[in-house]
């Protein structure tokens, strides 16, 4: 008997058997790995499909809820729609009216600002009547040089004072840049307070705002006739 044999088989036979077993084991391992991979992939796909189904369901439910809310809101809006529109219309009308009034006021203010100062015939007569009752005082009606608007206004005042028997002297070459109308005297001249207040009131009665000023010696020669003591002057400066 050959002692080199095992169970009647040689080493070559056992080597072949080992290789065959290893091949079978590798094949089984591949089958297990393939089955495992297939199971994992299948499970993932099923989970993804289930997640998509859940998202579609949630989206559908959310849409239905939103539609229900919208329907409820629209129903509420329709119920009070007429009152709401009426209130909004009234609010817009009030806003337009306010804007119109503000625009009108602005336009009137602009018109007053750009219109030249003039004394109407009615106001000229009214001023003359008041002046005639005050008693006269020597007065010069003074306007600025190169100021046609102020010169025309001063001419109107000159006519009113003349009609009131004040015998004004008209001067047209004052070189100062004062604005507005002022009742003036040369420094050192005094007038009774009641008289000056009455003159200011008379001018105010026809819409002319006048202030009281004193002409200093430094400004005495700002007209060709020069300002004189014991005289009264009505200075018509530039339009304010």
C-alpha positions as CSV (number, residue, x, y, z in Angstrom):
1,X,0.0,0.0,0.0
2,X,1.3,3.4,-1.0
3,X,1.7,5.5,2.3
4,X,1.7,8.7,0.3
5,X,-2.0,8.5,-0.5
6,X,-4.7,10.0,1.7
7,X,-8.0,8.3,1.6
8,X,-6.8,6.7,-1.5
9,X,-6.1,10.0,-3.2
10,X,-2.9,11.7,-4.1
11,X,-1.8,15.3,-3.3
12,X,-2.7,16.4,-6.8
13,X,-6.2,15.3,-6.3
14,X,-6.5,17.1,-3.0
15,X,-5.0,20.2,-4.5
16,X,-7.6,20.1,-7.2
17,X,-10.3,19.6,-4.6
18,X,-9.1,22.5,-2.6
19,X,-9.1,24.8,-5.6
20,X,-12.6,23.7,-6.5
21,X,-13.8,24.4,-3.0
22,X,-12.3,27.8,-3.0
23,X,-14.0,28.5,-6.3
24,X,-17.3,27.4,-4.9
25,X,-16.8,29.5,-1.8
26,X,-15.9,32.6,-3.9
27,X,-19.0,32.1,-6.0
28,X,-21.2,31.7,-3.0
29,X,-19.6,34.9,-1.5
30,X,-20.4,36.7,-4.8
31,X,-24.0,35.5,-4.6
32,X,-24.3,36.7,-1.0
33,X,-22.8,40.1,-1.8
34,X,-25.0,40.5,-4.9
35,X,-28.1,39.5,-2.9
36,X,-27.2,41.9,-0.1
37,X,-26.5,44.8,-2.6
38,X,-29.8,44.1,-4.3
39,X,-31.7,44.1,-1.1
40,X,-30.1,47.4,0.0
41,X,-30.8,49.1,-3.4
42,X,-34.3,47.8,-3.4
43,X,-34.9,49.0,0.2
44,X,-33.5,52.5,-0.7
45,X,-35.7,52.7,-3.8
46,X,-38.8,51.7,-1.8
47,X,-37.9,54.3,0.9
48,X,-37.5,57.0,-1.7
49,X,-40.7,56.1,-3.4
50,X,-42.5,56.2,0.0
51,X,-40.9,59.6,0.7
52,X,-42.2,60.9,-2.6
53,X,-45.6,59.6,-1.9
54,X,-45.6,61.3,1.5
55,X,-44.4,64.6,0.0
56,X,-47.2,64.5,-2.7
57,X,-49.7,63.7,0.0
58,X,-48.5,66.6,2.2
59,X,-48.5,69.0,-0.8
60,X,-52.1,67.9,-1.7
61,X,-53.3,68.4,1.8
62,X,-51.5,71.7,2.1
63,X,-53.1,72.9,-1.1
64,X,-56.5,71.8,0.1
65,X,-56.1,73.7,3.4
66,X,-54.9,76.8,1.5
67,X,-57.9,76.7,-0.8
68,X,-60.2,76.4,2.1
69,X,-58.6,79.4,3.9
70,X,-58.8,81.4,0.6
71,X,-62.4,80.5,0.2
72,X,-63.1,81.6,3.8
73,X,-61.3,84.9,3.3
74,X,-63.0,85.7,0.0
75,X,-66.3,84.9,1.6
76,X,-65.6,87.3,4.5
77,X,-64.3,90.0,2.0
78,X,-67.4,89.7,-0.1
79,X,-69.6,90.1,3.0
80,X,-68.1,93.5,3.8
81,X,-66.9,94.4,0.4
82,X,-69.4,97.2,-0.2
83,X,-68.7,98.9,3.1
84,X,-65.0,98.6,2.6
85,X,-65.1,100.1,-0.9
86,X,-67.3,103.0,0.3
87,X,-64.9,103.7,3.1
88,X,-61.9,103.6,0.8
89,X,-63.6,105.9,-1.7
90,X,-64.4,108.4,1.0
91,X,-60.8,108.3,2.2
92,X,-59.5,108.9,-1.3
93,X,-62.0,111.8,-1.8
94,X,-60.9,113.4,1.5
95,X,-57.2,113.1,0.5
96,X,-57.9,114.6,-3.0
97,X,-59.9,117.5,-1.4
98,X,-57.0,118.2,1.0
99,X,-54.5,118.2,-1.8
100,X,-56.7,120.5,-3.8
101,X,-57.0,123.0,-0.9
102,X,-53.3,122.9,-0.3
103,X,-52.6,123.5,-4.0
104,X,-55.1,126.4,-4.1
105,X,-53.5,128.0,-1.0
106,X,-50.1,127.6,-2.6
107,X,-51.3,129.2,-5.8
108,X,-52.9,132.1,-4.0
109,X,-49.7,132.7,-2.0
110,X,-47.6,132.6,-5.2
111,X,-50.0,135.0,-6.9
112,X,-49.7,137.5,-4.1
113,X,-45.9,137.1,-4.1
114,X,-45.5,137.7,-7.8
115,X,-48.2,140.4,-8.3
116,X,-47.0,144.0,-8.1
117,X,-48.1,146.1,-5.2
118,X,-50.8,148.6,-6.2
119,X,-53.4,150.6,-4.4
120,X,-56.9,150.1,-5.9
121,X,-59.2,153.0,-6.5
122,X,-61.5,151.8,-3.7
123,X,-58.6,151.6,-1.2
124,X,-57.1,154.9,-2.4
125,X,-60.4,156.6,-1.7
126,X,-60.7,154.9,1.7
127,X,-57.2,155.9,2.7
128,X,-57.7,159.5,1.6
129,X,-60.9,159.8,3.7
130,X,-59.0,158.6,6.8
131,X,-56.0,160.9,6.1
132,X,-58.3,163.9,5.6
133,X,-59.6,163.5,9.2
134,X,-56.1,163.3,10.8
135,X,-54.9,166.7,9.8
136,X,-51.9,167.1,7.4
137,X,-48.2,167.0,8.1
138,X,-45.3,167.7,5.7
139,X,-44.5,164.4,4.0
140,X,-42.3,163.0,1.3
141,X,-43.3,159.9,-0.6
142,X,-40.0,158.2,-1.4
143,X,-39.3,155.3,-3.8
144,X,-36.0,153.6,-4.8
145,X,-34.1,154.4,-7.9
146,X,-34.4,151.6,-10.6
147,X,-37.4,150.1,-8.9
148,X,-40.4,150.4,-11.3
149,X,-42.7,148.3,-9.2
150,X,-42.0,150.3,-6.0
151,X,-42.3,153.6,-8.0
152,X,-45.8,152.7,-9.3
153,X,-46.9,151.8,-5.7
154,X,-45.4,155.0,-4.4
155,X,-47.3,156.9,-7.1
156,X,-50.6,155.3,-5.8
157,X,-49.8,156.4,-2.3
158,X,-48.9,159.9,-3.5
159,X,-52.4,160.2,-5.1
160,X,-54.1,159.0,-1.9
161,X,-52.2,161.4,0.4
162,X,-52.8,164.2,-2.1
163,X,-56.5,163.5,-2.1
164,X,-56.4,163.5,1.7
165,X,-55.0,167.1,1.5
166,X,-51.6,166.2,2.8
167,X,-49.7,167.9,-0.1
168,X,-47.0,165.2,-0.4
169,X,-43.6,165.7,-2.1
170,X,-42.7,162.9,-4.5
171,X,-39.0,161.6,-4.5
172,X,-37.9,158.9,-6.8
173,X,-34.2,158.4,-6.3
174,X,-33.7,156.8,-2.9
175,X,-30.5,154.6,-3.1
176,X,-31.1,152.3,-0.1
177,X,-32.0,148.6,-0.4
178,X,-34.7,148.5,2.3
179,X,-37.8,146.3,1.8
180,X,-41.4,147.0,2.6
181,X,-43.1,150.3,3.6
182,X,-41.8,152.4,6.5
183,X,-42.8,155.7,8.1
184,X,-39.6,157.5,8.8
185,X,-38.2,160.7,10.3
186,X,-34.7,162.1,10.4
187,X,-33.0,161.6,13.7
188,X,-33.9,164.3,16.2
189,X,-37.5,164.6,14.9
190,X,-40.3,163.6,17.2
191,X,-43.9,162.9,16.4
192,X,-46.8,162.5,18.8
193,X,-47.3,158.7,19.4
194,X,-51.0,159.0,18.7
195,X,-50.3,160.6,15.3
196,X,-47.9,157.8,14.2
197,X,-50.2,155.1,15.5
198,X,-53.1,156.6,13.6
199,X,-51.1,156.7,10.4
200,X,-50.0,153.1,10.8
201,X,-53.6,152.1,11.4
202,X,-54.8,154.1,8.3
203,X,-52.3,152.2,6.1
204,X,-53.1,148.9,7.7
205,X,-56.8,149.5,6.9
206,X,-56.0,149.3,3.2
207,X,-53.7,146.3,3.6
208,X,-50.3,148.1,3.9
209,X,-48.1,147.0,6.7
210,X,-45.8,149.9,7.8
211,X,-43.0,150.1,10.3
212,X,-41.5,153.1,12.1
213,X,-37.8,153.8,11.5
214,X,-35.3,156.6,12.1
215,X,-33.1,157.9,9.3
216,X,-29.6,158.4,10.7
217,X,-27.2,161.1,9.6
218,X,-25.1,158.6,7.7
219,X,-28.1,158.0,5.4
220,X,-29.3,161.6,5.1
221,X,-27.9,162.0,1.6
222,X,-29.4,158.8,0.1
223,X,-31.9,160.9,-1.9
224,X,-31.1,163.9,-4.0
225,X,-33.3,166.2,-1.9
226,X,-31.7,164.8,1.3
227,X,-33.7,163.9,4.3
228,X,-34.6,166.8,6.5
229,X,-35.5,167.2,10.2
230,X,-39.1,168.0,11.2
231,X,-40.4,166.2,8.1
232,X,-42.3,163.0,7.7
233,X,-41.3,160.4,5.1
234,X,-43.2,157.4,3.7
235,X,-40.4,155.1,2.3
236,X,-41.4,152.5,-0.3
237,X,-38.7,149.9,-0.3
238,X,-38.4,146.8,-2.5
239,X,-41.3,144.3,-2.4
240,X,-40.8,142.0,0.6
